[in-house]
Every structure is written in structure tokens, then in C-alpha cells.
Amino acid sequence: MKKIALISVSDKTDVTFLGRTLSELGYDIIATGNTSKILRENGIKVIQISDITGFPEVFDGRVKTLHPKIFGGILFRRENKQDQKELEENEISPIDIVCVNLYPFEQTIAKEKVSLEETIENIDIGGPSLIRAAAKNYNYVSVLTNPTQYKEFIKNLKKGEISIDKRKELAAEAFSHTAKYDTVISNHLENIFDLPKEIFRINIKKEKKLRYGENPHQSGTIYGTFNNYFDVFYGKEISYNNIIDLISAAELAEEIGGNACTIIKHCNPAGAAQGETVYKAFENALKCDPVSAFGGIVVFTKGVDRETAEKLNDIFLEIICAPSYSKDALSILTKKKNRRLVKQLKSIKFQTQNFRNIPGGVIVQSSDDILIDEKNLKVVTKKQPTKKEMEDLMFAWKVAKHTKSNAIVFAKDKAALGVGAGQMSRLDSSKIAKMKANEHGLNLKNSVAASDAFFPFADGLLEIINCGATSVIQPGGSVRDQEVIAVADENNISMVFTGIRHFKH
């Protein structure tokens, strides 16, 4: 019985290699449209799909492979006598290899200002059907969905038959391929048609296996395209915890903006500052908590120069991340082997969803991407903040947003001075922030303070006032707001309400 391979690909990478090799191995090649054209132009004998079906490709190629003579050839069970009989009666030829990849829907919707018409035309119909049919009949049919599979497949084919284990592997990959395709389409159409999201879908390819997870006894894996955002170009392999902290540091740095530096330890700021230079930004960020900064993650919004690199070398840091590095900076930073150097390739601001696993499923929320400016603030005290205080309040508010609740942040001159994070009591967070600042010789007199949520009692505000803060920013909304405002007025400090809270669990 003659051997037949069907090839119909959108991604033409290495298709001539595959077609020519299969032809040399004695396979008849059935191909569609542009695939057929390319193979023929390269001297490969091809049977047009219409020669098999007796029906032309119609509707601009919308219908070409959906025919019993094609799907019968793929789904035919070689050892089933009834199938054999029906195969002969209907003059169907068995198809042993199916190589199909799909219209580039994901690449299409990634383009700017793509029309709905172009989007819809890049939804493949026949391709997924061919792939699923071949994968379903893996006992007899090999299915290829990615050019990266071709060379190994041909290597195995030249040795003899493709093993059943290999066909199972290819079938599983094929179903994953169509599942991801359908996921992208469904998610996109729900978005552009503004439909409720009744099903949470995620279908992401494994990018890399990590050495371990949060602890050495846990496994860890990256799925997706993390390396499109961050290039770990020097040092040992990045870890699970490194990645979580790196993202926290980059999110805060981007939120601060300008010439910013953030230092993160266990997802909380150990320092954050905006400076006239990269060096000053790091120097001021480091002052906040140089002890906790040891072994931390440092992220810059601007390129690292020689002076900053020399300062960075003063302490051990797990990761240094920046959009660029000068030659001199790299020559200094690469002298230490026990650190990772990372280049941030693009912004991570616009991640639209956050989700976590829970028993029985996932819990999903939109990202906390709301931004405020001075126009959104309400001064609730008799005393008004000065222009400088307002600038520092806005800075402190951004840092508090990226600090685990309950969060209290003291700041001055666009630099964090003390951070109280993750406490059960807001009063305790205030005390810890003060303690941290005092430990490192930082004076909180004439500083400002931010609280990620309202003060349920006046005691937390009093603690902040006793530390030396002259202005406070908080969401407001407590039943005791008037009591808290009265305490602020009694102590002659200014206070503004944002009307927005930023819990972070």
C-alpha cells in the first residue's frame, strides 16, 4: 500500500526540507494552496488536495480539506475489517503523516489596529480538524504541528517506523496546540465583543524548568514568555523566589517612574527612591534599610553606569536589573559570579489579570493598576500640604501600594525612610517603620507618611505624628474618620484622602 503524507502549513519554516525528505522516502505528498506552490517551486512532486477530493478550494480557501476522502484517510483504523471494507468501497487512500500548523491568529491580533475582518479570517477551521483527527488516530498516524519537530521525526523515520510512544507524544502535543489556539481565540473574542467571562482559560507553554520552587523540596517551572520581558544574561540560574521578587521590584520601579531605583526583599521594599542620577537613586534607596538590602533584588528604570556599578559592588545582591548597562559597568559587575544580571526588555505594567489557585479552582481579579494624581486627592485638614510635601506624599503612596498590608511608609525627598510591612496591626506597622528608620540613622522629622488603608483608630496616626511626620496620605473611609482628622488638626499636620485603598496580600 502506498504511503501518503498530507502537508498544509501556515508557518513554512523547513517545509521544503520535510517535503523533499518524505518524497525521497517514498511518500506521496498531498498539499494545499500556498504549501503546494512552495513545494512545487522547489522541485517536489505534489498532489493537489482537489485531485483527491474532486472538489476545488472555494471561498478564498475557507473550504479545502473538509472532505470524507481526506478525513477518512486519516481516521481509517488499519486493523478494523469494516473500516477496510468501507475504505475500498469509497476509494479512500490511508494517510499516514499529517503535518499542519494553523493560521497565525495570535500574531494577527498582536498587530496594531487590526480589523475585525482580518481577525476573523485568521481563525483556522480545517487545520484544527485535521490535527485533531490525526491525533485521535495516533495508533496509525503521525501528526506534526511545529517545524521544530521535523528533524527528529525524519531522523526516526529513516531508522524505520515511528514508534507508538513517539506517536502518542506527538498526539498530546497536537491537542495542546489546538487547545491553546482555541483559548487565544475565545479570550480575544470575549474581550472585543465585551462578553462576560464565564470560563477562566489559561493555556501556556512551558518555558523552562527551575531548579526548585519556593523551597528546595518543591518543584518549579516557568510557563509562558517570561524571557520576552527579562533577559537573565549573566550569573547562575534564576530561581522561583528571584522571579517573584524581581517582578515586585520592577512593578514598583515603573510605578515610581523617572530615574527610580527599588530594592526588594521577600516582595517588600527595603528601599525605593527617585534621584537626579542613577547613582543618587541607588544611594538614597539603600539608606532606607541597608541590612535588609543584603541578598535583595535591585531594579533601575535607567541604565547602570560605572559609578553606580562600583557602589552596587559594595554589598551582595541576588539580582541587578536595568534596561541597559555601560561597558565599564559590566566589566565591574561581572567580576562577582554569585549574582544575576538582568536586562528588562519591556514594560510589565499592563498585565490585566492576577490569579491564584484555591481549592477547586482559581480566584481571579483585575490588576491594581489605578493611578492617582493631585487632582484626585482631598485635603481633609485645616493645614494644607506644601508643594514639596505633596510630591513626597505621592511618592510614599506608590511605595505603600507595593508593600504588603498592613503598610506604613515614611518618605522624604522622594526616598523611602522607613517601611512597616505585612503586620496584623497598622499601629505595629508604624512602630516597625520608625524602628527601621532609627536603626539606620534616618531622621523622620519633617517626613511624610502613607498608609495603604484607612486608620480604624487615631492611635496609628498618633504614632506617625510622634515619629515626626508633618503630612499623611491615606484612603479615608473609616467610621472614625472625623476622630482621626481631629487628631491631625490638633497636632497641626496636613492629611489627604485618596478615596482608594491598596491592600496587598
Number of C-alpha atoms within 10 A of each C-alpha: 5 10 16 21 22 25 23 25 23 14 16 14 13 12 19 18 16 19 28 17 15 21 18 11 13 11 19 19 24 24 26 20 15 13 22 22 14 16 22 16 11 12 10 19 17 21 15 19 25 17 10 17 17 11 13 15 18 9 8 7 12 14 14 19 25 16 17 13 20 21 18 20 21 30 23 24 18 13 9 9 10 11 15 15 11 13 19 10 9 11 13 20 19 25 27 22 21 23 24 25 24 22 19 15 20 16 10 17 19 9 9 7 7 11 11 12 8 12 18 14 13 18 20 18 15 18 22 22 16 24 25 19 22 32 27 19 19 23 16 22 28 27 30 24 25 18 17 11 12 18 13 10 17 17 11 14 14 13 8 9 8 17 14 14 11 14 22 19 15 23 26 16 17 23 19 16 20 19 16 17 20 18 15 17 19 14 16 16 14 13 12 9 8 9 10 8 11 7 8 12 13 11 15 14 13 11 13 14 14 14 15 15 15 13 12 9 8 9 13 18 15 16 13 13 13 12 14 10 13 21 15 18 11 18 16 13 13 18 18 20 16 20 16 13 23 27 17 23 29 26 18 26 26 19 18 23 16 15 21 27 34 35 36 27 22 16 21 23 33 31 30 35 32 26 20 10 16 22 21 17 24 27 21 22 28 26 22 31 25 16 15 17 23 17 16 26 30 30 29 28 23 18 16 24 18 18 13 19 22 15 12 21 14 8 14 15 19 21 25 22 27 20 18 18 20 12 12 14 19 17 13 15 22 16 10 12 11 13 21 22 22 22 21 20 14 10 13 13 13 8 11 10 10 11 12 9 9 8 6 6 9 10 12 12 10 10 13 15 11 7 9 14 8 13 7 13 19 15 16 18 21 15 15 16 20 12 9 12 23 20 16 26 30 21 28 31 28 22 31 31 23 24 29 21 23 24 31 35 33 33 28 24 18 24 28 32 34 33 32 30 26 18 16 11 13 27 23 19 25 30 19 19 25 26 17 20 23 16 13 15 13 16 15 24 13 15 23 36 37 30 32 30 25 24 21 18 16 18 15 22 24 17 18 26 24 14 23 18 22 24 27 28 27 25 21 26 17 14 12 15 17 14 14 24 21 16 18 24 16 11 13 16 21 24 28 24 19 22 15 18 16 22 17 15 8
